[in-house]
Amino acid sequence: MLSSKFIKFMRALKMENNEKLSTILELGRIGVRISEEYSTRIDLLEIDQCLYLSDFQTPQLEKSEKHLLNLVKTKDPLFSLMEYYDNYPYSYSDISCIFKGCLKTGVEISIKGINPTSKNNYFKNLHKLKTSLKHRKIFMPWLNQKYKVNDILDKLDEYSQEKFSLRNEIRFTKIMQESLNIYTDVEFLKRMRVPKIYSYLSSDNLIVTEYIYGTYFYELLEYKRLLYKDVLDLIKIQLFFIFKIGIFHNNLHSGNLILSDEGKIYFLDCNTISILKLELRSVLYNILRCLVEKKYKSAVFFLNSISNQKLSEEELGKLVKNIEFIRLSEISKKVPVIAKVMLAFKEAINIGMNFDEEIYPIFKSFIYLEKLAQKTKNKNTIFSDDLSQILEELEVIINQSN
């Protein structure tokens, strides 16, 4: 059953039938994760397919509610330290539930516990899918030849193990905080926060953090209260982490961003991060800036510099012309800036370039950030101009030594 639904999705990809791509959601959380893996793979899919898949998010799935007492043993020392706690979750994070409590010291806390049933079912179904596909792939060689199904599912397994490890979330949150501590003189970073973690109260099964008074971004969007200037600050912060620090939260979405009552932007669920080498992030910055500013010849030069397969002068000239005459489809017009960037990479791949897979996670961030910008800007605002200004401001900081 799992493999049949997956094959329907893969056939929709092969036939370029975007309307039927939603069949992947019939696989539940695994389906969402598979769509996320493919949504950045511009080397395997058409750009419209990537953008279409990027809309499939976990909030579309039904959440399975669990009480705190179902997730945390009553013998856990945490209970003896609390004045009170809510047994019903106030929020969810994928397979986790988040509860509010208060320590006897008066400190209000959030308690994040993993739903073991959801976690076990997730990996059980993922491994079942991988096993059931073994025989099908013999008769459908295009699954691996064109779409690298084995690699995608193996990466998903590895990524999920990392994502569902609360120890990783503690470790990566600390890494993000350490980066903030280094750059205290960067003005716009003063708006960013990660939750304070109480490590001595946390374990493999739960994380205890400070309770944040504020509003999730998805709520701000729903009630049209998310301001464009706040989105621009978020973009500036994320691009700083990508291009300057080279370590960034690679799964930002409206369910793990909070605008606090004090106006701070909190990055939650820091359970997966991506790392970019210094040389690569410098070149990616230049590619983005050149494409935004329509300096296509320079953009092609930088693309060629990070390609594992270098192009001839004739091929580079052809690529410049191809990028100049890129036309956006209806779906790509929703995120015209990042769509143009992705299409430029796709043109380069079609001519013969190939890139390390290390670059693909940045597209996930870029797509999400521009979607936020397009939803919150007024009709007279040109996002590419604002992005160009952000990149110009970042250039000075990026080129400074730490």
N, C-alpha and C positions, 0 to 999 in steps of 0.2 A: 504493500500500500504506500509506504513512504517513498520507495523508489519510483513508483508509477507517477506520483505527484511531482517528484523531482524531474522526471523525464519530460512531463508536460511542460514544465517551466523551461527546460533546456531546449525543447523543440520550439517554444515561443521565441527564445533568443535566436535560434538558428533561422527561423522564418521572419525575424525582425517584426514580430507582432507584439507591440508594446501593450496592447489592451489585455493580452492573456498572460503577461508577466506576473500579474497579481496572484496567479495560481500558486506561486511559491509561498504565499501566506497561509495556505492550507497546511503547511508543515509547522505552523506555530512559531515559537521563538527561533527554532533552527532556520526556518524559512527567512525570517527577518535578518538573521546573521549572515545567511548565504547571500541575500540581496545586498547587504552592506559590503561583503567581501568583493562582490562583482561590481559594485557601483563606482569603484575607483580604478578598475582595471581597464584603462583606456587602450591597453595593448591587446585586449581580448574582445571587447565589445565596442559597438558604435557609441558615440557620445550621447545621443538621445537616449539610448538604453541605460547608460550610466546614470543620467539625470533622472530618468523615470524611476529606477530602482532606489535612488537616494531618498525618495519620498516615503519608503516603507520603514516605519519606525515602530519600536516596541509599544508606545502608547496606544497603537491601534489594536493591540491584543488585550483580551480580557485578563485582568489581574486576579490571581488567586489569593484571597485574603487569609492571613494567619494571625492568630493572637500572639502577643509577646510570650505568654506562658507556653505556647506550642513550640517556640523557637529557642528559648533560653531555659535551661534547667533551673528549677527553683533553688537548687543548692548553689547556684553561681553566686560568688561573693558580691556581685553587683547589687543584688536585691537587698542585702543587709546594709548597703550604703545609701539606699534611696529613701527619700521621704515619701515619694509617691511616683506612680508611673501610669501611663495610659496603656491599656491592654489592646487597644485597636490602633492600627497604623494610621499615621497622618499622611504618609507618602509611600511610594514604591520606587525601587530601583532594580529593574529587570527581575531577577529571581529573589530579590531581597525586599523586606518590609522595614519601614522606619517608624520608630515610636518616640514619643516625647516622655521624658522623665525629669525628676529633680533630685539632686543629691541632698543629703542632710545638711550639707554646708550652704545650701541655698542656690547652688549652681545648677542652672537648667541644662539638660543634655538631650542629645538625640542618640537613639540606640538603633543600630542597623544590624539586623539578623538575617542570615541566609535561610531561605525555605529549602530544607534538605530534600523534600519530595520533588520540588521543581528542578533542583540541581540534578538529582539522580535521573529524573525523567529526560532532562535535556541531553545528558551524555549518553544515556541508554539509547535514545532515538538517533542521536548523531552516529554512534557506532553501528547501530542497526542499519542505518542508511548506507554507510560506507561498505558494510559487508554485503548488503543486498545489491549494490551496484557493481560488484566485482564481475558477475557473469554478464550483466547487461553491456558493460563496456567492451566485452569481446565482440559483440555484434554491432556495437555503435562506437567505432574507434574515434569518431569525430569528437566525442565527449572530452577525451584527453588531448587529441591532436589540436583542436581549435580552442577549447575552453579550459584546458588544464584542470579538469575536475578533481583529480587526485590531489594536486597541489593545493587547490582552493580548500578542500575539505580538511586536509592535514593542517593547513594554516589556521583554519577555523577552530579545529580541536585545540591547537596550541594556544591560540588567542583566548579561547573560552576558559581554559585552565588558568590562564593568567588573570583574566577579568574576574572570575569568580573566587579568586583567592583574596580574602580580606587582609592577609598579611601583606600582599602586594599593594593593596590600597593604602595601608599605613605607610609602607616604604616609599611609594611614589608621591604621596601627599607631602611627606617630609622633604623629598627632593625638590618639589615645587616651592615649598616654603624656603628652603635654603637658597634657591635662586632669587626669590624675592628679597631675602636678607642681603644678598650681594649687591643688588641694584636699588638700594634705598634712595639714591639720588635721582632716579628716573621718575619724573613727576606723574606721568599717567599710570605707572604701576602702583601708585598709592591707592588706586581704586580697587585693585585686585586683592582678593583674600582666598585662602583655603581654610577649611574648618580646623580649629584646634582639636587635636586628637588626644584623648586620655588613654595613652598606651597601657598604663597599669590596670585599666579596667577592661581592656580589649583582649580578644583571643582569636583563635582560628574561626570561631563561629559568630563573633559579633564585634562591632566597632562602636566605641562610645566617643562622641564628639560634642563640642559646644552646640547648643541649640541656637539657630539663627532666626531672628525675627526679620521677615522679609517676604517677598513674593517670587514665585518661580516665573521664569521667562514665559513659559507656555500660558500661564494665567494672565500675564501682562499682555501677551499677544491676543489672547481671547477677548479681553476687555479693551483692546486698543489703547493700552496705557504704556506700552514699551516705546520709549523715545528713540528717535534716530541717532541723536547724539550719544546715547548710551551704547547703541550698537556700534557706532564708530569707535568708541573707547574700547569695547570688547575686541573689535577687529585689530586695533592697534596693539592691544595686550597679547593677543594670540600670535600675531605676526612677529612681535618681539621675541616670544618664546621660540618660534619656528626659526627665524633668521639670525637671531643674536645668540640665544642660549643653545639652540639645537635640540632641546628637550621640550616636548609639548604634549598636552592632553589631546589624544587623538580620537576622542569620542564625544566631543561637545554636542549637546543638543538642548532643547528648551526645558527638558526635565532635569538637567543637572547644573543649571545656572540659576542663581538666586540674586535678585537685587534687594539688598538689605534695606531696612528702614533708615539707615545712615547713608545710603547711597553707594555702598560698596558692592562690587560684583564678586560673588562667591563661585568658585569652581568646585563642584562636588564630584564624587565618584571618580577620583583620580586613580582608577584601578588599571588603566592601560595608558602607557605613554609611548611615543615614538621618538627615535633619536636620529638626527641627521649629522653627518660628518661636516666639519668646518668648511671644506672646499665645496661640498655639494650645496650647503645652504646658502653660501655666497653666490654661487652661480644661479640657483633657483630664484633668489632675490632679484638678480639682474634680468633673468628671463621674464619674470612677472612685471617688473617695471618697464622693460622695453615693450612688451606687448600692450600694456595699459597705455603707454605713451605713443603707440603705433610706430615704434622704431624696429621694423620687422627685420631688417638686415642684421642689426646688432643682436636681436633675439635669436636669429638662426645661428649666428656665431656661437652664442652661449649654449644653445641646444646641442650643437655639434661637439662642444667641448666636454659635455657629460655623457655623450652617446658612446656606447661600447663599440659601435660600428661607425667610423667616420665616413662622411660623404665627400664626393668630388666637388670641385668648384661648380661644375655644370649642375650637379644635383642640388647644391646649396642655392644656386640662382633660381632653380625651379621651385624649391621650397619657399623662398621669399615671395615669389609670385602667387603660389598657392595660398599662403597665409594672408596676403593682401586681399585676395578675392574670396575669402571665407564668407559664406552666407549662413545666417542663423535660422534654424527651424523654429517652429512655434514654441516647442518645449524649451529650447535653448534660449529663447528671448526672455524667459523668466529670470535667467541668471546670465545676462549677456557678457559680462566681463569674464567670469570664470569659464563660461562655455567657450569663449574665444581662445582662452589659454589652453583648455583641454583639446580643442580642435587643432590648435597649432601643434601640440604634442602628437596628436593623431596623424596629422599630415606628415610630420617628421618620421613617425613609425612606418607609415605607408610607403615612404620613399626609401627607407632602409635603415633608419636609426633604430637603436634599441637601448633601453634604459634599465638601470638597476631597480628592482622592486621597492627599494627603500623610499623612492620618491612618491609612491602612490597614496600613502595616508594623508599627505597634505591636501589632496584634492577633496577629500571628505570634509576637512575643515573649511576649505575655500567655498565649497558649495553651500554648506550650512550658513556660513557667515554672510554670503551675498544674498541668500534667501531672506535672512533676517533684515538686511539692509533694504532690499526691494519691497518688503512688506511694510516697513516703517517710514521710508522717505516720502516726501511729498512729490507730486507729479512733476514739479519744475526742477527738482534736484537731480543732478547728474552724478550718479554714484562713482563712475570711473574718475571723475575730477577729484572727488573726496579721497578715493583710494590712492590716487597719484600723490596727493598732498601728504597722506599718511606715510607712504613709501619714502617720500622726500625727507620727512621728519625722521624716519627711522634710519636713513642712510648715515646720518651723523653719528648716531648711537652705535650702529652696527660696526662702523669703522674705528670706533674707539677701542683701545685695549682695555681689558677688564681691570 
